[in-house]
Amino acid sequence: MSAPAPKQLPVADHRPIRRALLSVSDKSGVVELAQALHARGVTLLSTGGTAKALAAAKLPVVEVSAHTGFPEILDGRVKTLHPAIHGGILARRADDAHMAAIERAGIATIDLVVVNLYPFAATVASGADAETCVENIDVGGPAMIRAAAKNHGDVAVVTSTDQYPALLAELAASGGTSLALRRRLAAAAFAHTGAYDSAIAAWAAGALSGPGDAPAFPPAFAAVGTLRQTLRYGENPHQAAALYVDGTQRPGVARAAQLQGKELSYNNIGDTDAAYELAAEFDAPAIAIIKHGNPCGVAEGGDLASAYERALACDPVSAFGGIVAANRALDRATAERLAKLFLEVVIAPGFSPEALDVLKGKTNLRLLDAGTLPDRADRGMTVRSVAGGLLVQTRDFGRASAGELKVVTKRAPSEAERRDLIFAFRVAKHVKSNAIVLAKDGATVGIGAGQMSRVDSSRIAAWKAEEAGKAAGLAASPARGCVVASDAFFPFPDGLLAAAAAGATAVIQPGGSMRDADVIAAADAAGLAMVTTGLRHFRH
């Protein structure tokens, strides 16, 4: 059914506020707002806890049930869904028929709606059960917000405590609201309810899937977020960009507290996200150094300081101007080492006071405290835009373990090789395909990333290791005695043999190539141990 043809009516630039409806979950500042409204002679309508808060502040407040003449019912599920509320909001002031209709019904106009919604996303993030989540789905609130936003020619709608100052400033200046403000507030209101409904839809779709089930993709998918900051520019200076946070509460760059440094750039944010997700893969103290979306060094250690030194040794040239992520709170010893190199960002789940003191002199260095690590087993969705659409998938939560490795060569890997194979494969998961990772003793020694052929990635990884060895004054390449990880199968033996020529002694790869037998035979001929995982880690 289509909507009736609209009437062309004049819209007043200035609208006084005579009656306001306040019903908020977040009560921050609502008493002060109500006091300012009351001081200007505005009649206050309210519901439930908001009405109690205003009454406790000695403000005259009319309960919605008294205004409508109908009590709240169904345990508060029905409060404001009444013609006396929605008629007062939706009536167009310049439409004589509208005004006559509400006059006959004894309905008073409502000029301001202040509503923020039940905290659904926060309830879900808290791990609450399904029944609690359902009861935190707001019904009356979105209806009032949408009604007021639709009729923004006459009604102002406020959905965030951040909007209180702008409203009060206009009231102080003119005693009412301007059309420009009402339009801005309406746009924010529609975005607010859209994001709210999207969070509910995402939760409902997830609730259809049990543990281990394939995700239930809804018929319509909305990717929404709340603006956190407008960025100076995007990937390049001629591109505009902004950072939004979603409702998942996943720890990382989007929600981290910036402790010091310049404003984050678009590229900083993308690289920092990649670095922190990689650092979170490891249980032992670990450091990941990222440059242009790829790791240039990753290592575990007995402590962060040693992990950093070993990660840096993999490619000290590329690390210049890079991003460092730690999976432990940063300490003084690590900070002292970081201070010797020009870096863009350091992110960690905390910083000791001593570490902050060491780094405070590097005023441009961005320090991000993420509070905690992201859950590497989370099966939440990732979203990527393509021309005309969105690509949606569960994040890559797969993790190969030592007990799941299948030995396919005559020689089985030693225990030390097994540990390094698992380490290298977890790094390869975060390297752009085609990915080859050379590792030894829990540290990368060469990384080949993003090449069109796997053999070129192998050659680059070997060359990187050789160059790092020369820079360190080593007589032999650090790749001697290393293991090699490939994010996908070797389609031909050449990539495997390039790694073997660099000094690799053991190999981990998914397997599954039509030429697996040839690759295994080449590994046996070279004396390599090789294991397969059956798990691919493409990263495009």
N, C-alpha and C positions, 0 to 999 in steps of 0.2 A: 504494500500500500504506500503510495507516494504522499509526501507532505502537501498540505494546501499551498496554493500560490501565496507568497508573502505580500503583505500590505506595505506600501511605501510610506513610511512614517518618519517624521523628523526625530532626530536623536539629540538630546541636549548635551552640550559639552560638560556642563556642571550639574551634578546631582547632590542635593543635601542628604544627610543620613539622619533619619528620624527613628528608625527601628532597626536593630541589629540582632542576628541570631548567632550565638556563640556555642559551639559544641566540639570540643577538642580532646584528643587523646593526650597529646603533648601540651601540658598546661603551662609551659615556660612562658612567662610574660603575659599570660592572658588576663591576670588580675589588673596589671598596670594598663593594658589596652582597654579593658572594661572601665577602669577609673577615668581614663581620658575621654571615652565615649560618654559616660555618665555626666562628666563635667560640662559637656556640650548639649546636654538635654536629650541624649539618645536613650530610647527605651530598650532595655536588655532582655532578650529571650534566651533561654538556655535549657540544657537537659542534664540529667544525671549528675555525674561527678563535677562537671563544669559549673552547673548551677550551685552546687554545694560550695565550691571554691569561691564563687563570687559572693554568695550569701555570707560565708565566713569572713569575707573582707568588708562586710557591712554595706554591700551594694544592693540596691533594689533590683531584684531579678524576677522575671515572670517565667515560671516553669512552662515548658512547651505543652504539657498536658493541660494546664490551666488555660493556655492560649487557644488550644484546639477544642477544649471541652471533652477530650477523650483521653483516658489514662494509657500509660505505657502498658503493653501486653507482651505475652510470650517471652518472659524473662528479659524484657528490654529489646527484643528483636524488632519490635515495631514501636517507634517513638515519634518520628517526624514524617512518616509516610501518610500525610493527611492533606486534604485540599486547603486547609487554613494555612499550612506552611507553603506548599508548592504554588497555590494560587497567589499568595502574597509575593513570592519570588518571581514567578513567570509572567505576571500581568504587565503588559506594555503600557507605560504611563501615558503615551500619546495616542493610545487606541481607546476611543470613547466606549466602544463595546466591551473591551476588557475591563475597564474601570467600572462600568455600570454593572457588569456581571459580579465582580467581587464585592461591590457595594451591596447588591441584593443578597449575597451570601454572607454578609457581615465579616468579610475577610479584609484584614489590614495589610498594607504593603510592607515588605521587608526590603530594606535598602542595602544591607550589608550582611553577608554570610561569611562567618569565620569558622572553618571546619578543617581539621586534619584527622586522618583516618586511623582506624585500629591498626596497630603495628604488626601487620601480617608477615612481612618479610623477616622482621626481627624474631617473631614467634617461631617461624620455620627454622631460622638459623640457630635458635636455641635448642633445637632437637625435640621440640614439643610433639606430643602424639597428635594423630589425625583429628581427633575430636576438638582438641584445643585450637588447632590451626583453623578448623572450620568456623569455630566461634569467633575467631579474629578476622573473618571476612566481613568487612563493613558493607552494609546495604544502604541504609538511610543516608550515610555521609556522602558517598559518591552521587546519589540521586540529587541531593541538595547542591553539591558542587557543580554538577552538570547543568542543573536548572539555572543557577545563578550565572554561570559562565555563558550559557546560551542567551540569557537576557542581560548581557553586560552593557547594553545601551543604557540600562537603568540601574543595574545592581552591581556592586563591587563584591568580588569573592576572594577571600584570603585563605590560602592553603598551607602556608608555612610561616613559622615565627620570624623568619628572615624578612618577611614582607611587612611586618608591623611598622617599622620606622617610616617607610615610604607612605603608608596610609596615614600615619599620624602627622607626617610633615604636610601632606595636602590638606588634612583637616585643619591644621593650625594656620595654613596660608589662606584657605578659602572657605572653610566650614563644610566642605563636601569633597567629592571626588571628580576628577576630570575624566573625560572619555578616553584619553590616552592611557591613563593609569588603569582604568577598568579593562581596556583591551589587553594590556600587558598581563594583568592578573588573570584574565580569562584564558589566555594562551597557556600560562603556567598551570592553570587548573586542569585544562584538558590533558596536558602532558602528565600531570600528577595522577589523574584517574587512569590514563592509558598505561602508565608504568605499573600502577597498582593492580590493574586487571591482568597485565602481562605476568606479573609475579605469581598471581593465583593460578593462571593457566599453566605456567611452567611447573608449579608444584603439583597441580592436579594430574598433569601428564606423567610426571615422575612417580606419583602415587599409584599409577596403573601398572608400574613395573616392579616386580619383586627383586630381591638380591640376585644378581647374576643374569637377570632377564635382559633381553634386548630392549632398548629404550622405546617408549611409546611416543612417537613424534606426532604432535597435534596437527589437525588439518590446517590451522593457521598458527604461524610462529611470529612472535614480536620480540625484537631485541631492543631493550630500552635501558636507559641509565639516567642518573642525575648528574647534572653538570658539576664537576669539581673545579675545573679551571680552564680558562681560555688560554691557549698556548701562543707564543710569539709567532710561530708559523709551523707548517707541517714538515714533511720530509725535506722540502726545499723552501726557500724564502718566499716564493710566489704562491705557496699553498697555505690556506687557512686551516687551523686545527684546534681541537679542544679535547680535554680528557673528561670522560664520564665514568661514574662508578655504578655498578649494577647491584642487584640485591643478593648476590651470592655470599658476600662477606669473606671471600677467599683472600687470605693474607697475601700481600705482595705490593708491587709498586703503586697500584691505584689507590690503596688505602694507607700506605705508609706515612708516618709523620716525618716531614723534612726538618732536620735539626739545624742545618746550616747550608750555605751555598747558593749559587745562582738558581733561577727558575729552571725547572726541568724542561727540556725540549722534547718534541715528538719522538725523535730518534733515541734520546736518552731513555724515555719511558719504555719503548719497545725492547731495547737492549737490556735494560734492567730487569724487565719481566723475564726474558730468556735466561739471564744469569741466575736469578733467584730460584726459578723453577729447577734449574740444573743443580744448584747447590743443595736443594732439598732432597735430592735423590739419595744422599749418603748419610749413613749413621755415624761414622767417625767424623771428627772435625774436618771440614772440607772447604776449599776455596774454588770458585769458578771465575775466570776472567773472560769477558765477552767483548768482541769487537765486531760491529756491523752484523749483529744477529748470530754470530758463530763463536764458539769457544776457541780461544787461542791458548788456553792452558787450564787444566783442571787437576786437582790433586787432593788426596786425603793425607792426614798426618797425625802425629801424636798430639799436636796442638795446632791452632790456626796459623801461628807464625811459621812453623815448618811447612804446613800445607801451602801457604802463600809462596814461600820461596821455591818450592818444587813446581807449583803451577806456573810461576813466572818464568822458570827456566825453560819451559817448553817452547816459548816464543816471545822473548823479552822485547823484540822490536815491535811486534804487533800489539803488545800489551800497552804501549804508550798511548795515552788518551782513551783507555778502555774503561770498562765497567767491572767492578769487583763485587762478588756476592759471597757471603759467608753463611754457614749454617749453624753458627754459634754467635753469642754476643761478642762483639769485637773487644779485644783487650789491648793493653798498652803495647805489648811486644809486637803484635801484628800491626797496630797503628803506626809504630815507628818505622816499620818496613814500608808500609803503604805511602808514608810521607815522602819517601825518596823518589817516587815516580809520579809523573803527571797523570792523573786519573780524572774522569768525568764524574763518576758516581760510585759510592760505596753503599751497599744495602746489607743489612744484617738484622737478626731478630733481637737486637739490643746493642748498646754501646756502654762500656764502662766509663765512669767519669774520667779516668786517667786517659782512655783512648780519645775521648772528646777533647781533652786538654791538649793532647799531642797534635790533633788535626785542626784545632781551631785557627791556627795560623794560615791554613790553606783555605782562604775565605771563599774562593770560587768552587771548591770541592763540595758536591752535594752529598750529604749524609742522610740516609733514609733508614728510619727505625720501623721495621715491619711488625714488631711485637712478637710474632711467632712464625713458624714455617707453614707453607701450604701443605695440604694433605696429598701426598703423591698417589694415593689410591683412589682419589676422588674421581667419580665417573661423570662429573658435571659436563655441560655442553660448552663447546667452543663455537664461535660464530665468525664467519669470514664473508665479506661482501664480494660479489662478482657482478658483472654488468647485468642489471635487471633482476638480481636475486640475492639470496643468502645461502651459503654452504654451512650446514650445521652438523656437528659430529660430537660424540663423547671424546673427552680428552684422552690422550695416550697414557692410560694407566697401567699398561702391561709392564711386567718386570720379570726377567729371567732369573731364576735362582740356581745355585750350584747343583742341587739335586735334580733339576729338570734338564740338564744338559745331556745331549746324546753324542757319545763319542763315535765318530764315523771313520776314523783313520786307524792304522795299525798301532800307532803309539797314542796312549792316553795322556792328557796333560798332567803335569805334577800339581800338587796342591797349591804351590805358589803361582803357577800359571793359571789355575782355575780362578784364584782370587783376582788376578789381573784381568782375566777374560770377562768376568762379571763386571768389574769396574769399567773396562773399556766399552762394553756393550751399553752400559747405562749412560756413558758420555755420548756414544754414537746416537742414542735416542734424541739428543738435543742438538745434533749437528745437521745442517741442511744437506739433503740428499743431492748427489750420491755422497755418502759419508764413509770415510775410513779413519779409524783412530788407532794409533800406535801407543801402547802404554807399558810401563814397567814399574813394579814396586808401588802400585797405587797412585801413579801420576802419568799424565799424558806426556809423550815425548815427541809426537808428531801428529798433526791433524790435517786431513784433506777434506775439504768441504765444498759442496755445491757445484760439482763438476758434471758435465754432461756424460762423461764416461767414467766407470768405476776404476779403470786402470789409471786414468789421469789423477783421480783422487789418491790412489795408492802412491803414485809417483810424487805428488805434492807432499803427502805426509812424510815420505822418506826424505825428500829434499829439505823440508822444514826441520826435521830432526838433525840432519847433517849440518845445516846452517847454525842451529842452536848450539851444537857441539863445537863447531869452529869458534863461535863467539865466546864460548866458555873455556876455550883453550884445551879441549879434550883431544886425545890422540885418536879416539874412535867415535863413531856416531853413537849417541845415546840410544839409538834404536837397536843396537846389538843386544840380543837376548830379550827383546820385547815381545809382546803379544799384539795381535791385530784384530780389531773388530770391524765388521761391515754391517751397515744398517739393513741391507737386503742381500739376497744371495749373489754369489759371483756367477755371472752368466758364462764366463770363460775362465780358464786358469790364469790368464795374463795378469789380472789384478792381484790375485793371490801370490803369484810368483814375484811380482814387483815388491810386495811387502816382505816376502822371504829374502829377496836379494838385499833388502835394507837391514835384515838381521832378525826378523820375526821368527819365533820358534813355535808359536801356537796360534790358532785361529778360532774365532767365534763368528758365526753367521747364521741366518735363519735356515738356509737350505731350501730346497724346492725347485731348483733350476732343472731344466731338461738335460743339462750337461753336468749334473751333480757327480756322476760317476767319473767324468773326466777331471773335475776339480779335485775330487777325493784322491784320484790316482796321482795327480800332480803334487798334492800335499804329501802323500806317502813317499813319492820319489824324492821330495825335498827334505824328508825326515821331520815333517811338521806334525804336531798333534792338532786335530780339528774337531770341534764340537758344533752341533747345530741346535738351534733353539725352537724352530717352528714359529718364531715370533718376529715379525718385521716391524721396523721403526722408521718408515719413510717420514720425512719432514720437509714439506714443500712451502 
